[in-house]
Amino acid sequence: MISVMIVDDQRPARMGFALMVAKDRELRVIGQAENGQAAIDMLASLSLVNKPLPDVMLMDVRMPVMDGIDATAAIKQQYPNIKILMLTTYDQDDYAFGALGAGASGFLLKDVHTADLCRAIHSVYEGDAILTPRITGEVIKRGIPKVNATAEQGELRERFATLGRRELEVASLVSEGLTNAEIAERLSIQPDSVKKTVSRILAKLDARERVNIAVLWYKAGMNSL
């Protein structure tokens, strides 16, 4: 069973997502919170009595008291194994970009269908498809200012220069939001091979999450080369 916590300041939204998650027999909701601080308090309470923590959190971006970005940063620092999916809409893309740096594993649109929501939770849990192709590219592009080559960009390009040809190919496809299975099909290799390649890329780039490959790719201006 994959345990899920839902964090949203709108009770109807929390109930809706809970009903969607309940459609999948391999998923179960173990908690709901109305804002980021309430979520952090709930995690602390679970830890205090040695109860299991959620594997995946669905986190709204905009909330009172503590928003999703600040909550994500705090949670990932204290509980790095928890995967966090941000709940967003198109008009919040610029704001949501900050969640990538905070450690979020990706994004889901709030109008996501039940099957896609459950699939995304499974994928994030397995460390696979944590990018949402419909919006991730635009989120990253909007969130990174258009600037000329900088020292930071040069340093990042040097890090990408340490990747082999296949690793660069995979990094490029990850930045486009493709899943391991989609990358495997595109490159005519096995999904396990893609997974191992992604792990090597993360190690060489000194990145924590798969989504950071995409962030660093755009920051380095690799998409313009």
Backbone as CSV, one residue per row, in Angstrom:
resi,resn,N_x,N_y,N_z,CA_x,CA_y,CA_z,C_x,C_y,C_z
1,MET,0.830,-1.201,0.000,0.000,0.000,0.000,0.869,1.257,0.000
2,ILE,0.478,2.220,-0.795,1.151,3.518,-0.817,0.293,4.489,-0.022
3,SER,0.863,5.072,1.011,0.108,5.992,1.860,0.222,7.420,1.336
4,VAL,-0.898,8.138,1.397,-0.991,9.478,0.829,-1.533,10.468,1.850
5,MET,-0.975,11.677,1.863,-1.522,12.764,2.670,-1.926,13.888,1.717
6,ILE,-3.078,14.486,1.982,-3.602,15.550,1.129,-3.574,16.868,1.888
7,VAL,-2.957,17.885,1.281,-2.829,19.191,1.933,-3.439,20.254,1.020
8,ASP,-4.569,20.792,1.431,-5.278,21.799,0.642,-6.175,22.583,1.586
9,ASP,-6.243,23.898,1.411,-7.040,24.699,2.330,-8.542,24.618,2.053
10,GLN,-8.919,24.021,0.927,-10.334,23.877,0.595,-10.809,22.467,0.944
11,ARG,-11.742,22.381,1.897,-12.214,21.058,2.321,-12.834,20.262,1.175
12,PRO,-13.662,20.880,0.314,-14.208,20.113,-0.816,-13.117,19.538,-1.718
13,ALA,-12.027,20.289,-1.895,-10.922,19.801,-2.725,-10.268,18.596,-2.068
14,ARG,-10.047,18.679,-0.747,-9.448,17.545,-0.033,-10.335,16.308,-0.156
15,MET,-11.633,16.496,0.010,-12.556,15.378,-0.078,-12.555,14.788,-1.490
16,GLY,-12.515,15.657,-2.475,-12.503,15.197,-3.857,-11.283,14.357,-4.177
17,PHE,-10.113,14.847,-3.771,-8.896,14.086,-4.014,-8.897,12.777,-3.233
18,ALA,-9.438,12.811,-2.008,-9.497,11.591,-1.203,-10.367,10.534,-1.882
19,LEU,-11.473,10.949,-2.445,-12.354,10.016,-3.153,-11.664,9.450,-4.388
20,MET,-10.900,10.281,-5.064,-10.173,9.819,-6.246,-9.105,8.798,-5.859
21,VAL,-8.369,9.092,-4.802,-7.323,8.172,-4.346,-7.928,6.836,-3.916
22,ALA,-9.107,6.897,-3.306,-9.765,5.684,-2.807,-10.162,4.734,-3.930
23,LYS,-10.175,5.216,-5.165,-10.531,4.366,-6.300,-9.450,3.326,-6.583
24,ASP,-8.256,3.585,-6.101,-7.127,2.678,-6.327,-6.901,1.852,-5.060
25,ARG,-7.007,0.560,-5.167,-6.891,-0.313,-3.991,-5.482,-0.355,-3.410
26,GLU,-4.517,0.117,-4.165,-3.141,0.109,-3.676,-2.749,1.429,-3.011
27,LEU,-3.688,2.362,-2.958,-3.443,3.656,-2.330,-4.370,3.843,-1.137
28,ARG,-3.906,4.554,-0.133,-4.778,4.878,0.996,-4.384,6.230,1.572
29,VAL,-5.386,7.007,1.910,-5.159,8.329,2.507,-5.008,8.152,4.017
30,ILE,-3.897,8.618,4.562,-3.669,8.474,6.001,-3.786,9.801,6.742
31,GLY,-4.038,10.878,5.999,-4.176,12.161,6.677,-4.512,13.281,5.722
32,GLN,-5.154,14.311,6.265,-5.480,15.510,5.496,-5.155,16.730,6.355
33,ALA,-4.687,17.795,5.709,-4.345,19.021,6.432,-4.781,20.229,5.612
34,GLU,-5.129,21.325,6.318,-5.673,22.500,5.643,-4.618,23.521,5.245
35,ASN,-3.382,23.333,5.668,-2.292,24.216,5.239,-0.949,23.558,5.542
36,GLY,0.122,24.188,5.081,1.437,23.594,5.246,1.844,23.374,6.688
37,GLN,1.543,24.337,7.564,1.916,24.180,8.964,1.170,23.028,9.607
38,ALA,-0.102,22.894,9.279,-0.899,21.784,9.820,-0.328,20.448,9.350
39,ALA,0.157,20.406,8.107,0.754,19.180,7.583,2.034,18.833,8.337
40,ILE,2.856,19.853,8.591,4.107,19.624,9.327,3.800,19.139,10.742
41,ASP,2.803,19.752,11.375,2.412,19.337,12.729,1.919,17.895,12.732
42,MET,1.188,17.513,11.692,0.667,16.153,11.611,1.802,15.142,11.440
43,LEU,2.788,15.491,10.625,3.939,14.612,10.444,4.710,14.448,11.759
44,ALA,4.856,15.544,12.484,5.556,15.489,13.771,4.816,14.587,14.751
45,SER,3.490,14.676,14.753,2.678,13.843,15.643,2.816,12.373,15.293
46,LEU,2.823,12.070,14.003,2.979,10.679,13.565,4.347,10.143,13.973
47,SER,5.374,10.968,13.799,6.728,10.549,14.165,6.850,10.312,15.660
48,LEU,6.194,11.150,16.425,6.291,11.076,17.882,5.803,9.740,18.419
49,VAL,4.771,9.188,17.787,4.215,7.907,18.249,4.637,6.757,17.338
50,ASN,5.676,7.011,16.527,6.237,5.987,15.642,5.228,5.393,14.670
51,LYS,4.308,6.218,14.198,3.363,5.768,13.176,3.943,6.057,11.796
52,PRO,3.569,5.257,10.798,4.110,5.447,9.444,3.798,6.827,8.880
53,LEU,4.777,7.383,8.194,4.594,8.668,7.526,4.061,8.418,6.112
54,PRO,3.464,9.404,5.496,2.982,9.212,4.125,4.136,9.003,3.155
55,ASP,3.886,8.200,2.144,4.886,8.011,1.095,4.850,9.172,0.118
56,VAL,3.630,9.656,-0.148,3.433,10.735,-1.115,2.476,11.768,-0.525
57,MET,2.784,13.040,-0.747,1.899,14.115,-0.315,1.412,14.887,-1.530
58,LEU,0.106,15.162,-1.558,-0.468,16.046,-2.570,-0.576,17.415,-1.914
59,MET,0.181,18.377,-2.425,0.331,19.667,-1.749,-0.172,20.823,-2.616
60,ASP,-1.172,21.537,-2.120,-1.638,22.728,-2.817,-0.537,23.779,-2.787
61,VAL,-0.470,24.616,-3.808,0.558,25.652,-3.864,0.193,26.829,-2.967
62,ARG,-1.004,27.368,-3.153,-1.421,28.554,-2.401,-2.319,28.162,-1.231
63,MET,-1.855,28.477,-0.022,-2.628,28.213,1.191,-2.310,29.273,2.232
64,PRO,-3.237,29.555,3.139,-2.957,30.500,4.228,-2.035,29.866,5.267
65,VAL,-1.537,30.674,6.179,-0.656,30.246,7.286,0.721,29.840,6.753
66,MET,0.764,28.773,5.972,2.014,28.360,5.320,1.678,27.775,3.960
67,ASP,2.276,28.346,2.906,1.951,27.871,1.562,2.698,26.587,1.235
68,GLY,2.393,26.051,0.051,2.954,24.770,-0.334,4.456,24.775,-0.553
69,ILE,5.001,25.907,-0.995,6.439,25.971,-1.248,7.228,25.925,0.060
70,ASP,6.847,26.768,1.023,7.543,26.769,2.311,7.376,25.428,3.023
71,ALA,6.184,24.861,2.917,5.934,23.568,3.562,6.781,22.477,2.916
72,THR,6.870,22.508,1.605,7.663,21.503,0.897,9.125,21.573,1.308
73,ALA,9.674,22.787,1.371,11.075,22.955,1.768,11.314,22.400,3.166
74,ALA,10.409,22.706,4.089,10.567,22.246,5.475,10.425,20.732,5.575
75,ILE,9.453,20.184,4.863,9.199,18.742,4.928,10.339,17.955,4.297
76,LYS,10.832,18.403,3.140,11.913,17.678,2.470,13.204,17.721,3.271
77,GLN,13.393,18.788,4.040,14.590,18.882,4.864,14.540,17.885,6.009
78,GLN,13.365,17.720,6.595,13.227,16.843,7.757,12.855,15.415,7.372
79,TYR,12.097,15.270,6.284,11.641,13.949,5.858,11.957,13.773,4.360
80,PRO,13.225,13.611,4.015,13.630,13.594,2.597,13.022,12.474,1.761
81,ASN,12.560,11.409,2.404,12.018,10.283,1.646,10.570,10.483,1.203
82,ILE,9.906,11.488,1.748,8.522,11.750,1.355,8.517,12.449,-0.004
83,LYS,7.748,11.909,-0.940,7.610,12.523,-2.259,6.445,13.511,-2.220
84,ILE,6.632,14.661,-2.829,5.595,15.696,-2.802,5.222,16.107,-4.222
85,LEU,3.929,16.019,-4.517,3.380,16.472,-5.788,2.603,17.752,-5.542
86,MET,2.952,18.814,-6.256,2.262,20.077,-6.093,0.965,20.083,-6.907
87,LEU,-0.075,20.644,-6.327,-1.353,20.808,-7.005,-1.422,22.249,-7.503
88,THR,-1.552,22.427,-8.796,-1.469,23.767,-9.357,-2.449,23.945,-10.509
89,THR,-2.545,25.185,-10.980,-3.333,25.505,-12.161,-2.452,26.353,-13.062
90,TYR,-2.850,26.534,-14.309,-2.016,27.272,-15.248,-1.658,28.668,-14.753
91,ASP,-2.615,29.355,-14.122,-2.351,30.730,-13.722,-1.434,30.819,-12.509
92,GLN,-1.019,29.686,-11.974,-0.102,29.686,-10.836,1.278,29.160,-11.229
93,ASP,1.521,28.989,-12.522,2.767,28.364,-12.949,4.005,29.091,-12.447
94,ASP,4.026,30.442,-12.569,5.196,31.195,-12.126,5.465,30.971,-10.639
95,TYR,4.405,31.003,-9.873,4.523,30.833,-8.427,4.964,29.411,-8.091
96,ALA,4.407,28.457,-8.827,4.686,27.057,-8.530,6.131,26.675,-8.815
97,PHE,6.814,27.442,-9.669,8.187,27.099,-10.010,9.071,27.007,-8.772
98,GLY,8.794,27.862,-7.788,9.604,27.845,-6.579,9.595,26.513,-5.871
99,ALA,8.559,25.720,-6.088,8.459,24.422,-5.425,9.516,23.447,-5.935
100,LEU,9.981,23.633,-7.167,11.010,22.744,-7.694,12.281,22.841,-6.865
101,GLY,12.693,24.071,-6.587,13.885,24.264,-5.777,13.691,23.808,-4.341
102,ALA,12.451,23.787,-3.905,12.157,23.373,-2.528,12.172,21.860,-2.371
103,GLY,12.190,21.149,-3.486,12.269,19.692,-3.404,11.048,18.933,-3.868
104,ALA,10.080,19.628,-4.449,8.891,18.933,-4.952,9.283,18.001,-6.089
105,SER,8.536,16.912,-6.217,8.841,15.924,-7.245,8.143,16.206,-8.559
106,GLY,7.260,17.185,-8.590,6.574,17.497,-9.827,5.260,18.192,-9.596
107,PHE,4.443,18.238,-10.627,3.187,18.985,-10.579,2.012,18.159,-11.080
108,LEU,0.859,18.446,-10.544,-0.395,17.913,-11.057,-1.349,19.082,-11.222
109,LEU,-2.051,19.091,-12.320,-3.091,20.103,-12.479,-4.277,19.728,-11.603
110,LYS,-4.928,20.728,-11.066,-6.041,20.458,-10.156,-7.243,19.820,-10.847
111,ASP,-7.278,19.898,-12.172,-8.382,19.256,-12.889,-8.000,17.855,-13.374
112,VAL,-6.971,17.280,-12.734,-6.487,15.964,-13.127,-7.586,14.910,-12.989
113,HIS,-7.611,13.976,-13.920,-8.577,12.879,-13.854,-8.111,11.833,-12.852
114,THR,-9.047,11.055,-12.348,-8.746,10.067,-11.317,-7.627,9.113,-11.732
115,ALA,-7.731,8.552,-12.917,-6.725,7.593,-13.379,-5.345,8.231,-13.454
116,ASP,-5.286,9.478,-13.932,-4.001,10.169,-14.046,-3.423,10.510,-12.671
117,LEU,-4.308,10.872,-11.741,-3.851,11.170,-10.382,-3.229,9.937,-9.746
118,CYS,-3.939,8.827,-9.806,-3.442,7.595,-9.195,-2.164,7.127,-9.873
119,ARG,-2.117,7.256,-11.195,-0.912,6.863,-11.924,0.272,7.731,-11.513
120,ALA,0.030,9.020,-11.331,1.105,9.935,-10.932,1.628,9.594,-9.546
121,ILE,0.731,9.243,-8.636,1.156,8.871,-7.285,2.038,7.632,-7.327
122,HIS,1.615,6.632,-8.095,2.428,5.423,-8.246,3.784,5.756,-8.859
123,SER,3.770,6.585,-9.878,5.008,6.919,-10.584,5.992,7.649,-9.690
124,VAL,5.481,8.608,-8.931,6.353,9.355,-8.025,6.910,8.441,-6.944
125,TYR,6.066,7.583,-6.417,6.493,6.629,-5.388,7.631,5.755,-5.907
126,GLU,7.540,5.376,-7.182,8.550,4.511,-7.783,9.744,5.303,-8.321
127,GLY,9.685,6.642,-8.206,10.787,7.475,-8.664,10.859,7.611,-10.169
128,ASP,9.709,7.470,-10.827,9.717,7.488,-12.285,9.180,8.795,-12.841
129,ALA,7.927,8.811,-13.233,7.372,9.953,-13.980,6.955,11.085,-13.068
130,ILE,7.917,11.862,-12.620,7.585,12.920,-11.678,7.388,14.274,-12.350
131,LEU,7.508,14.291,-13.673,7.253,15.528,-14.402,5.940,15.406,-15.158
132,THR,5.199,16.478,-15.212,3.952,16.502,-15.961,4.209,17.251,-17.262
133,PRO,4.308,16.539,-18.383,4.681,17.190,-19.642,3.823,18.387,-20.010
134,ARG,2.536,18.379,-19.653,1.645,19.470,-20.046,2.086,20.817,-19.502
135,ILE,2.709,20.809,-18.345,3.013,22.104,-17.735,4.445,22.284,-17.261
136,THR,5.180,21.196,-17.005,6.482,21.349,-16.383,7.435,22.204,-17.196
137,GLY,7.482,21.974,-18.511,8.371,22.769,-19.349,8.080,24.242,-19.258
138,GLU,6.804,24.605,-19.316,6.434,26.019,-19.239,6.720,26.594,-17.856
139,VAL,6.479,25.791,-16.820,6.764,26.248,-15.456,8.232,26.604,-15.329
140,ILE,9.087,25.722,-15.815,10.525,25.941,-15.701,10.968,27.134,-16.539
141,LYS,10.480,27.206,-17.779,10.876,28.304,-18.663,10.467,29.654,-18.096
142,ARG,9.262,29.725,-17.548,8.789,30.994,-16.984,9.528,31.344,-15.705
143,GLY,9.910,30.313,-14.959,10.538,30.561,-13.661,11.988,30.958,-13.749
144,ILE,12.628,30.668,-14.880,14.040,31.008,-15.043,14.166,32.252,-15.920
145,PRO,14.694,33.346,-15.384,14.831,34.586,-16.171,15.707,34.360,-17.399
146,LYS,15.371,35.040,-18.474,16.176,34.952,-19.685,17.379,35.877,-19.531
147,VAL,18.545,35.281,-19.349,19.757,36.079,-19.154,20.848,35.557,-20.083
148,ASN,21.877,36.376,-20.253,23.017,35.944,-21.036,23.834,34.953,-20.221
149,ALA,24.831,34.375,-20.851,25.667,33.393,-20.175,26.248,33.990,-18.889
150,THR,26.154,33.265,-17.817,26.657,33.713,-16.519,27.637,32.684,-15.982
151,ALA,28.279,33.043,-14.879,29.215,32.114,-14.255,28.477,30.850,-13.818
152,GLU,27.250,31.033,-13.290,26.469,29.875,-12.849,26.126,28.975,-14.033
153,GLN,25.745,29.599,-15.146,25.396,28.820,-16.325,26.618,28.049,-16.826
154,GLY,27.762,28.706,-16.805,28.981,28.037,-17.245,29.319,26.854,-16.360
155,GLU,29.145,27.033,-15.045,29.436,25.946,-14.099,28.501,24.775,-14.325
156,LEU,27.233,25.088,-14.596,26.258,24.026,-14.832,26.568,23.274,-16.121
157,ARG,26.989,24.002,-17.145,27.325,23.343,-18.400,28.534,22.434,-18.227
158,GLU,29.464,22.827,-17.349,30.610,21.966,-17.063,30.155,20.674,-16.410
159,ARG,29.133,20.763,-15.554,28.605,19.560,-14.919,27.949,18.655,-15.948
160,PHE,27.216,19.240,-16.894,26.598,18.429,-17.943,27.662,17.836,-18.871
161,ALA,28.799,18.510,-18.975,29.876,18.015,-19.829,30.464,16.711,-19.291
162,THR,30.211,16.410,-18.018,30.712,15.161,-17.433,29.837,13.971,-17.821
163,LEU,28.681,14.241,-18.422,27.774,13.161,-18.811,28.211,12.549,-20.135
164,GLY,27.981,11.266,-20.260,28.246,10.591,-21.519,27.150,10.902,-22.531
165,ARG,27.331,10.429,-23.770,26.374,10.721,-24.837,24.982,10.219,-24.489
166,ARG,24.891,8.966,-24.029,23.584,8.406,-23.682,22.965,9.152,-22.505
167,GLU,23.793,9.512,-21.530,23.294,10.235,-20.370,22.736,11.597,-20.774
168,LEU,23.393,12.264,-21.709,22.892,13.551,-22.202,21.555,13.381,-22.919
169,GLU,21.440,12.303,-23.691,20.186,12.025,-24.387,19.053,11.835,-23.387
170,VAL,19.316,11.052,-22.353,18.298,10.786,-21.335,17.966,12.058,-20.568
171,ALA,18.975,12.848,-20.218,18.736,14.096,-19.491,17.860,15.036,-20.305
172,SER,18.094,15.089,-21.608,17.297,15.931,-22.479,15.838,15.489,-22.483
173,LEU,15.600,14.186,-22.533,14.242,13.661,-22.567,13.555,13.805,-21.207
174,VAL,14.332,13.670,-20.139,13.775,13.913,-18.800,13.304,15.357,-18.700
175,SER,14.077,16.273,-19.253,13.723,17.699,-19.186,12.461,18.010,-19.978
176,GLU,12.113,17.110,-20.908,10.892,17.288,-21.680,9.681,16.691,-20.960
177,GLY,9.931,15.987,-19.851,8.835,15.421,-19.076,8.493,13.994,-19.435
178,LEU,9.358,13.295,-20.172,9.074,11.918,-20.550,9.324,10.967,-19.379
179,THR,8.533,9.920,-19.309,8.704,8.901,-18.280,9.824,7.953,-18.691
180,ASN,10.234,7.083,-17.762,11.257,6.096,-18.097,10.811,5.212,-19.252
181,ALA,9.550,4.799,-19.217,9.030,3.932,-20.276,9.044,4.650,-21.624
182,GLU,8.667,5.933,-21.610,8.650,6.703,-22.859,10.061,6.929,-23.380
183,ILE,11.002,7.170,-22.471,12.397,7.357,-22.879,12.945,6.057,-23.452
184,ALA,12.619,4.943,-22.796,13.078,3.636,-23.269,12.581,3.359,-24.678
185,GLU,11.310,3.692,-24.913,10.738,3.479,-26.244,11.396,4.392,-27.274
186,ARG,11.637,5.645,-26.896,12.246,6.606,-27.814,13.667,6.172,-28.208
187,LEU,14.414,5.641,-27.233,15.810,5.290,-27.476,16.013,3.811,-27.783
188,SER,14.903,3.056,-27.772,14.960,1.613,-28.057,15.878,0.874,-27.090
189,ILE,15.695,1.181,-25.793,16.434,0.482,-24.748,15.456,0.039,-23.665
190,GLN,15.935,-0.703,-22.685,15.082,-1.220,-21.626,14.809,-0.149,-20.563
191,PRO,13.591,-0.145,-19.972,13.281,0.819,-18.906,14.262,0.760,-17.742
192,ASP,14.719,-0.446,-17.387,15.684,-0.573,-16.284,16.982,0.161,-16.611
193,SER,17.349,0.125,-17.888,18.563,0.823,-18.314,18.385,2.326,-18.161
194,VAL,17.186,2.814,-18.474,16.897,4.241,-18.312,16.977,4.627,-16.841
195,LYS,16.389,3.788,-15.996,16.377,4.068,-14.553,17.796,4.172,-14.008
196,LYS,18.662,3.255,-14.426,20.051,3.277,-13.967,20.771,4.515,-14.503
197,THR,20.452,4.876,-15.742,21.081,6.060,-16.335,20.668,7.321,-15.591
198,VAL,19.380,7.414,-15.239,18.896,8.572,-14.479,19.619,8.661,-13.141
199,SER,19.840,7.522,-12.490,20.548,7.510,-11.201,21.968,8.035,-11.366
200,ARG,22.626,7.635,-12.457,23.990,8.130,-12.707,23.987,9.627,-12.975
201,ILE,22.990,10.087,-13.709,22.890,11.523,-14.006,22.720,12.319,-12.717
202,LEU,21.838,11.853,-11.843,21.610,12.533,-10.564,22.905,12.622,-9.759
203,ALA,23.665,11.536,-9.749,24.915,11.519,-8.991,25.926,12.505,-9.591
204,LYS,26.046,12.514,-10.915,27.025,13.390,-11.562,26.647,14.864,-11.447
205,LEU,25.344,15.146,-11.438,24.893,16.538,-11.337,24.731,16.981,-9.885
206,ASP,24.918,16.022,-8.952,24.720,16.300,-7.528,23.305,16.827,-7.287
207,ALA,22.325,16.130,-7.877,20.918,16.515,-7.765,20.154,15.489,-6.930
208,ARG,19.161,15.957,-6.185,18.398,15.068,-5.315,17.257,14.382,-6.040
209,GLU,16.523,15.164,-6.819,15.291,14.676,-7.420,15.379,14.696,-8.940
210,ARG,14.643,13.800,-9.559,14.615,13.726,-11.017,14.215,15.061,-11.641
211,VAL,13.277,15.763,-11.003,12.830,17.037,-11.554,13.963,18.055,-11.603
212,ASN,14.969,17.906,-10.727,16.087,18.838,-10.730,16.945,18.711,-11.984
213,ILE,16.893,17.544,-12.618,17.602,17.397,-13.898,17.047,18.406,-14.895
214,ALA,15.717,18.493,-14.940,15.076,19.438,-15.859,15.394,20.880,-15.482
215,VAL,15.353,21.191,-14.191,15.648,22.549,-13.732,17.071,22.951,-14.132
216,LEU,18.024,22.062,-13.847,19.420,22.371,-14.176,19.626,22.449,-15.685
217,TRP,18.911,21.626,-16.429,19.014,21.626,-17.887,18.644,22.996,-18.458
218,TYR,17.512,23.531,-17.965,17.069,24.836,-18.455,17.943,25.967,-17.922
219,LYS,18.378,25.856,-16.671,19.250,26.897,-16.105,20.574,26.977,-16.856
220,ALA,21.062,25.807,-17.278,22.326,25.782,-18.000,22.166,26.228,-19.447
221,GLY,20.914,26.375,-19.870,20.680,26.770,-21.254,20.954,25.652,-22.233
222,MET,20.881,24.404,-21.750,21.169,23.265,-22.617,20.159,23.155,-23.745
223,ASN,18.927,23.634,-23.490,17.878,23.559,-24.507,18.144,24.487,-25.691
224,SER,19.061,25.436,-25.512,19.352,26.396,-26.581,20.627,26.054,-27.339
225,LEU,21.282,24.961,-26.917,22.528,24.587,-27.581,22.244,23.864,-28.890
